[in-house]
């Protein structure tokens, strides 16, 4: 239903962001069905996602640039080195994982391995010391054995990402996965989901705790209802902060 990759014209993107900046917006998120594929359908140029980021980085008034969910194959040495030079690009990336087990990834038809994913994580951490890396993981995908789930659990325990969004697989009519054998029982999915959510709580707490005592730049997003003078915002690496502004 999505059809082929369709990249929006770069000039129209820049104009929209300039208009947002003129209206007081400070942060933009570059998003799409498959953000890393930007430019692949524009045959007459070598334009890439990096070119979009560079042009937005030069727009006055914009203070922060984020990317929506991306696959780890985006993070080459060139890409990471270039974005590390741009102050407006936030050190926060959502890298789609889905599973830490290669056998499960194959059944999901993912184009990367757990080892390649970890290499992207390590490259980001080596280049951007305060980087926050979040992800999505699906539990209970058809055929996921106890051993495969444990492999994912130990993988996430070892690479300790900032935040893991855990989803329980549910069949969708018309997809290949819905017709796969060895569909898992709901109770099994519940147990696995609970285990990963508990692990996430540990990892998330460990990450945010490292910044206690640090002075951080926070972009305030909203006032908290029923709490006068309390505001909510996020650091550049996406830690939620509650600020009390004295009158």
C-alpha positions, -999 to 999 in steps of 0.1 A, spaced: 0 0 0 29 23 6 42 21 -30 77 31 -41 100 55 -23 91 91 -30 115 118 -18 100 153 -13 117 181 -31 146 195 -10 136 231 -18 101 226 -5 115 210 27 138 240 33 109 265 27 86 247 52 113 248 78 121 284 72 84 292 76 83 272 109 113 291 121 97 324 112 67 314 133 88 306 164 93 269 162 127 258 176 128 221 168 120 200 137 119 163 132 127 148 98 103 119 93 89 96 67 82 59 59 119 52 54 139 83 61 173 68 53 162 62 17 158 99 10 171 108 -25 173 73 -38 145 80 -63 160 113 -75 181 99 -103 196 131 -117 214 140 -84 234 124 -56 212 141 -30 209 123 3 195 127 38 227 143 49 222 171 24 187 178 39 201 180 74 230 203 63 206 228 47 182 228 77 212 232 100 219 266 83 184 280 89 183 308 114 159 303 143 160 265 143 178 252 173 173 215 172 171 188 145 159 153 152 153 122 130 124 98 133 130 61 134 159 49 112 176 16 105 212 12 116 225 10 81 222 48 79 251 52 104 282 51 83 315 67 94 308 96 69 272 102 82 282 101 119 312 123 114 292 149 95 263 152 119 287 154 148 300 187 134 265 202 133 255 217 166 218 217 159 216 179 153 205 164 186 225 135 200 194 113 201 186 86 176 158 60 174 173 29 158 149 3 148 160 -31 162 129 -54 166 150 -84 178 185 -91 190 184 -126 175 196 -130 138 172 -159 132 142 -138 142 155 -109 122 156 -131 91 120 -141 95 111 -105 99 129 -98 66 152 -72 82 182 -60 62 207 -60 91 221 -83 117 224 -79 155 262 -74 150 256 -46 125 232 -29 148 257 -30 177 284 -16 154 261 14 147 255 19 184 292 18 192 300 42 164 275 67 177 287 64 213 324 68 203 316 99 183 288 115 205 296 108 242 262 119 255 241 102 228 208 87 236 197 56 216 162 43 218 146 14 199 116 -8 192 114 -45 200 87 -70 190 82 -100 213 63 -131 202 70 -129 165 60 -162 148 85 -189 156 103 -170 183 116 -198 206 125 -193 243 162 -195 232 157 -167 206 139 -145 231 166 -151 257 192 -141 230 173 -108 225 171 -102 263 208 -108 269 216 -86 239 196 -57 252 211 -63 287 246 -60 272 243 -30 250 220 -11 275 201 13 252 185 44 267 149 33 261 132 2 246 96 4 234 83 -31 236 55 -44 214 37 -77 214 33 -92 179 -2 -93 167 -12 -109 133 -23 -85 106 -44 -100 78 -27 -101 44 9 -101 58 33 -130 54 38 -132 91 1 -138 97 4 -170 77 36 -182 93 36 -214 114 43 -214 152 21 -185 162 27 -178 199 2 -178 227 -8 -145 242 4 -155 277 39 -161 264 39 -127 247 28 -111 280 56 -127 299 83 -117 274 69 -82 272 70 -78 310 106 -90 312 118 -65 286 99 -36 301 115 -44 335 149 -44 318 141 -12 300 133 5 334 168 -5 346 186 7 315 167 40 313 173 48 349 210 40 345 213 64 316 195 94 331 213 89 364 246 97 346 235 133 341 226 141 377 245 172 387 251 183 351 238 216 337 217 207 306 201 227 279 163 222 281 138 232 255 105 238 274 75 224 256 45 229 279 32 240 312 21 212 335 -16 213 342 -27 219 378 9 227 388 15 265 385 50 275 375 60 239 366 71 232 330 81 202 310 108 200 285 136 178 270 173 179 269 191 176 235 195 139 242 158 135 250 158 133 288 124 146 301 129 174 326 105 191 350 114 227 357 101 248 385 102 285 375 99 308 405 77 338 401 
